[in-house]
Amino acid sequence: MNRTFIAVTVFGIVFACSEVEEPAVVAKSSVPMELGLNSVGIKLESNFVTNEAKMNVRLDAADKVTIKIVDIAGKVVSSETVDAKEGDNILKVYTKALPRSSYELHLYNSNNKQIGKTVINLL
């Protein structure tokens, strides 16, 4: 039996860690992180950013993607919609005007269904 440990992290802080036999979900623990549903995925250049966050967003089909920046209080501080093609899309989120903090990036498709999210830390 392989030993697998699952850690729960929020904004880079480990809150729980436990051993499981067969994990339901295994996320990569190193930067860049990949999250998503099915074959949709987000790959950040880095979780630590200053002026912009660069990410590769992989889609099953061409669609409009809305990127929302959400602060730690849950408030949407920025939102933008872009046209994305099937496959890999390099997207930039400009963060220079935001105060230093941790933020979540939420991605939604044209049906307003969340297709992924990840965390960035503004330095």
SERO-4910 file (N, C-alpha, C, O; in steps of 0.05 Angstrom, whole numbers):
BEGIN
 pado doro    nc1    nc2    nc3   cac1   cac2   cac3    cc1    cc2    cc3    oc1    oc2    oc3
  Met    A     17    -24      0      0      0      0     18     25      0     36     27     16
  Asn    A     12     43    -18     26     69    -19     13     87      2    -11     88      5
  Arg    A     30    102     16     20    121     36     17    148     22     36    158      9
  Thr    A     -6    160     25    -12    186     13    -22    205     35    -38    197     52
  Phe    A    -12    229     35    -20    249     54    -35    271     40    -26    280     19
  Ile    A    -57    279     51    -73    301     40    -71    325     59    -76    321     83
  Ala    A    -64    348     49    -62    372     65    -83    392     55    -86    396     31
  Val    A    -97    405     73   -116    426     67   -102    453     71    -94    458     94
  Thr    A   -101    469     51    -88    495     53   -107    517     45   -122    514     26
  Val    A   -105    539     59   -120    563     52   -100    586     52    -87    592     72
  Phe    A    -97    599     29    -78    621     25    -50    613     34    -35    629     46
  Gly    A    -42    588     27    -15    579     33    -10    569     61     13    562     67
  Ile    A    -30    569     78    -27    560    106    -39    532    109    -62    528    101
  Val    A    -24    513    119    -34    486    122    -51    485    148    -42    491    170
  Phe    A    -77    476    144    -95    474    166    -99    446    175   -106    441    199
  Ala    A    -96    427    157   -101    399    165    -84    381    147    -80    387    123
  Cys    A    -75    359    158    -60    340    142    -67    312    153    -66    308    177
  Ser    A    -74    294    135    -82    268    144    -73    247    123    -70    253     99
  Glu    A    -70    222    132    -62    201    114    -87    187    104   -106    182    119
  Val    A    -88    181     78   -111    167     66   -101    144     49    -78    145     39
  Glu    A   -117    124     45   -109    101     29   -113    107     -1    -94    104    -17
  Glu    A   -136    117     -9   -142    123    -37   -154    151    -38   -178    155    -34
  Pro    A   -138    171    -44   -148    199    -44   -168    203    -67   -164    192    -89
  Ala    A   -189    218    -62   -208    224    -83   -197    245   -102   -201    243   -127
  Val    A   -182    264    -92   -170    285   -108   -142    290    -98   -137    292    -74
  Val    A   -123    291   -117    -96    298   -109    -88    322   -126    -87    321   -150
  Ala    A    -81    344   -112    -72    368   -126    -42    370   -123    -31    362   -102
  Lys    A    -28    380   -143      1    385   -141      6    405   -119     -8    425   -118
  Ser    A     26    400   -103     31    417    -80     51    439    -86     56    456    -69
  Ser    A     64    438   -109     85    457   -115     75    477   -136     56    472   -150
  Val    A     87    500   -136     80    521   -156     93    514   -182    116    505   -182
  Pro    A     81    516   -205     53    526   -209     33    505   -202     38    481   -205
  Met    A     10    514   -193    -11    495   -185    -31    492   -208    -35    510   -224
  Glu    A    -43    468   -210    -64    463   -230    -89    455   -216    -89    437   -199
  Leu    A   -110    469   -222   -137    462   -212   -156    462   -235   -150    474   -256
  Gly    A   -179    450   -232   -199    452   -252   -219    429   -251   -216    411   -235
  Leu    A   -238    430   -269   -258    409   -271   -254    394   -298   -250    407   -318
  Asn    A   -254    368   -298   -249    352   -321   -223    360   -334   -202    361   -321
  Ser    A   -223    366   -360   -199    373   -374   -194    403   -374   -174    413   -385
  Val    A   -212    419   -361   -208    447   -358   -187    451   -336   -189    438   -315
  Gly    A   -167    468   -340   -147    471   -319   -135    499   -320   -137    513   -340
  Ile    A   -123    507   -297   -110    533   -294    -81    526   -286    -77    511   -268
  Lys    A    -62    539   -299    -34    536   -292    -23    563   -289    -20    578   -309
  Leu    A    -16    571   -265     -4    597   -259     25    597   -264     39    577   -259
  Glu    A     36    619   -275     65    622   -277     77    622   -249     98    610   -244
  Ser    A     64    636   -230     72    637   -202     48    645   -185     31    661   -194
  Asn    A     46    635   -161     25    644   -142     33    671   -130     15    685   -118
  Phe    A     58    679   -132     67    704   -120     71    724   -143     87    720   -161
  Val    A     56    746   -142     56    766   -164     59    794   -154     55    800   -130
  Thr    A     67    812   -172     69    840   -165     51    856   -183     31    868   -173
  Asn    A     56    858   -209     40    874   -227     19    859   -243     -1    870   -251
  Glu    A     24    833   -248      5    817   -264      9    788   -257     30    778   -250
  Ala    A    -13    773   -260    -13    744   -257    -17    732   -285    -36    738   -299
  Lys    A      2    716   -294      0    702   -319     -9    674   -315      2    660   -297
  Met    A    -28    665   -331    -38    638   -328    -45    625   -354    -52    639   -373
  Asn    A    -42    600   -356    -51    584   -379    -78    572   -371    -79    557   -351
  Val    A    -98    577   -386   -125    566   -381   -131    547   -404   -132    556   -427
  Arg    A   -135    522   -398   -141    502   -418   -171    496   -419   -184    490   -399
  Leu    A   -183    498   -443   -212    495   -446   -218    472   -466   -202    466   -484
  Asp    A   -241    459   -462   -250    437   -480   -260    449   -506   -258    436   -527
  Ala    A   -271    473   -505   -282    486   -529   -279    516   -526   -277    527   -504
  Ala    A   -280    530   -549   -279    559   -548   -302    570   -532   -325    560   -534
  Asp    A   -298    592   -517   -319    603   -500   -310    630   -489   -286    637   -491
  Lys    A   -329    645   -479   -322    669   -464   -316    661   -436   -330    645   -423
  Val    A   -294    672   -425   -285    666   -398   -286    692   -382   -273    711   -389
  Thr    A   -300    691   -359   -299    714   -341   -280    708   -318   -283    687   -305
  Ile    A   -262    726   -313   -242    724   -291   -250    744   -270   -251    768   -275
  Lys    A   -255    733   -246   -262    751   -223   -240    749   -203   -231    727   -196
  Ile    A   -231    772   -193   -211    773   -171   -227    778   -146   -242    798   -144
  Val    A   -225    760   -126   -240    761   -101   -221    764    -78   -202    749    -75
  Asp    A   -227    784    -61   -209    789    -38   -216    769    -15   -234    753    -18
  Ile    A   -201    771      7   -204    751     29   -231    754     43   -239    736     58
  Ala    A   -244    777     39   -271    780     51   -293    769     33   -316    770     41
  Gly    A   -286    759      9   -305    748     -9   -317    769    -29   -335    762    -44
  Lys    A   -306    793    -29   -316    814    -46   -302    813    -73   -277    810    -74
  Val    A   -317    815    -95   -306    816   -122   -294    844   -126   -309    863   -126
  Val    A   -267    845   -129   -254    871   -132   -248    878   -161   -242    901   -168
  Ser    A   -250    858   -179   -246    863   -207   -258    840   -223   -259    817   -214
  Ser    A   -268    846   -247   -280    825   -264   -276    833   -293   -279    857   -301
  Glu    A   -268    814   -309   -265    819   -338   -272    794   -353   -266    772   -344
  Thr    A   -284    798   -377   -291    775   -394   -274    776   -419   -271    797   -432
  Val    A   -263    753   -427   -246    751   -451   -256    728   -468   -269    709   -458
  Asp    A   -250    729   -494   -256    707   -512   -232    688   -511   -209    696   -514
  Ala    A   -238    662   -507   -217    642   -505   -222    620   -526   -245    613   -531
  Lys    A   -201    609   -537   -203    588   -557   -202    561   -544   -195    558   -520
  Glu    A   -209    540   -559   -205    513   -549   -176    508   -545   -159    516   -561
  Gly    A   -169    493   -524   -142    487   -518   -129    507   -498   -143    517   -481
  Asp    A   -104    513   -502    -89    530   -483    -92    559   -490    -90    567   -514
  Asn    A    -97    576   -470    -99    605   -472    -82    618   -451    -84    612   -428
  Ile    A    -64    636   -460    -48    651   -441    -63    677   -434    -68    693   -451
  Leu    A    -70    680   -408    -85    703   -399    -69    718   -378    -55    706   -362
  Lys    A    -71    744   -378    -58    761   -359    -79    776   -342    -98    786   -353
  Val    A    -75    776   -316    -92    791   -298    -75    813   -286    -56    807   -271
  Tyr    A    -82    838   -291    -66    860   -281    -74    866   -252    -98    870   -246
  Thr    A    -54    867   -234    -59    869   -205    -46    893   -192    -47    897   -168
  Lys    A    -33    910   -208    -17    932   -197    -33    951   -180    -23    962   -160
  Ala    A    -59    955   -186    -76    974   -171    -86    963   -145    -98    977   -129
  Leu    A    -82    937   -141    -93    924   -117    -74    925    -93    -50    924    -98
  Pro    A    -84    927    -69    -66    927    -45    -54    899    -42    -65    879    -50
  Arg    A    -31    898    -29    -18    873    -23    -35    856     -5    -44    864     16
  Ser    A    -41    832    -14    -58    813      0    -59    787    -15    -46    784    -36
  Ser    A    -75    769     -6    -81    744    -20   -108    747    -34   -127    759    -22
  Tyr    A   -111    737    -58   -136    738    -73   -141    711    -86   -123    696    -91
  Glu    A   -166    706    -91   -174    683   -107   -181    692   -135   -193    714   -138
  Leu    A   -173    677   -155   -182    682   -182   -203    661   -189   -198    637   -187
  His    A   -227    670   -195   -249    652   -202   -254    655   -232   -255    677   -243
  Leu    A   -256    632   -246   -261    632   -275   -289    620   -280   -295    599   -269
  Tyr    A   -304    634   -297   -331    625   -304   -334    623   -334   -321    639   -349
  Asn    A   -350    604   -344   -355    602   -373   -379    620   -380   -390    634   -363
  Ser    A   -387    620   -405   -409    637   -414   -436    630   -402   -454    646   -403
  Asn    A   -439    606   -390   -463    599   -376   -462    606   -346   -479    597   -331
  Asn    A   -442    621   -338   -437    630   -311   -432    606   -292   -437    608   -268
  Lys    A   -421    585   -303   -413    562   -287   -383    564   -281   -367    569   -299
  Gln    A   -376    561   -255   -348    564   -247   -333    540   -259   -340    517   -255
  Ile    A   -311    547   -274   -295    526   -287   -268    523   -273   -253    504   -280
  Gly    A   -262    540   -254   -236    537   -240   -231    560   -221   -244    581   -224
  Lys    A   -213    556   -203   -205    578   -185   -177    571   -174   -169    548   -173
  Thr    A   -163    592   -167   -136    589   -155   -130    613   -138   -146    632   -138
  Val    A   -108    613   -124   -101    634   -105    -76    648   -115    -57    635   -125
  Ile    A    -75    675   -113    -51    690   -118    -45    707    -93    -63    714    -78
  Asn    A    -19    712    -90    -10    729    -67      4    753    -79     24    750    -92
  Leu    A     -6    777    -73      6    802    -83     29    810    -64     24    812    -40
  Leu    A     52    814    -75     75    822    -60     79    852    -61     98    863    -49
***
